[in-house]
Amino acid sequence: MAFLIAILAAWQFLPSIAPLAAQFRVFNRFFIGSPLGVVDRIGALLAGSPLYPMALPLLGVTIRDAVIGIVIGVAFGALVGLLLSASPLGANVFRPFIATLSAVPRIAFIPIVVVIAGPTSQSSIIVSALVVFFATFFNAFEGGRSVKPELLDNVYLLGARPFESMMRVRLPFVLAWTVVALPAAAGFGLVGTVVTQVLTGVPGIGQLLITSMQAADATTTIALAILLGALGLGLTGIATLLRRTLLFWWVEGAAS
């Protein structure tokens, strides 16, 4: 708290020193605003004002697109990871292609998605799902591959078929490793959604962000960044709570 208070005090008062403001942009009020101004601007964005549109509807759009993309990306990442971990041939064929696509900067997918889906919320959802898919797939795949061969041999000796061993033995490992990736996936999904909105003008907080940046409005830009940070913390916190709730059995099993 002392460190935070010191940062806020420096942010508020140091730009008032003329030599500092003239010498360094980081101390120029035009470029960095002020804490009190940012708080006022957040209030104006949340409540709405004649000068600034209400941000809550656009924040709701961003949350909706991010959550839908996260759910789709996690589901497909876990499913593909499960299938490829259970099929050595499939893993040898498809994993190099997935790894290659994963190495491509995510921002390169956005123009392709926008050309296909148009500058709509669908583009934000698709990009978010793609980003989360790659973040989830490798966890799910390694989770399925972490099953000990001795355990699979025992299952086969007991008469289980490949599909049964996949669903009863590999699936719990895949789900556990997928749930572990949920907090990171939530952050990645939000980033994918906002970046798409910034680059394409799709309605959402990203649209307000690019508008304030083009107007050189530092106070609004920082206020929107703080709102996005709070949103990211909220999504990550929910994902962490889900991980703790869903993995209680895994932790107990590991401890025993």
PyMOL commands that set and color helices and strands:
alter all, ss='L'
color gray80, all
select helices_A, chain A and resi 2-16+18-23+25-27+29-32+35-47+55-85+88-103+106-117+121-145+149-157+162-180+182-200+205-214+218-246+248-255
alter helices_A, ss='H'
color red, helices_A
deselect
rebuild
show_as cartoon
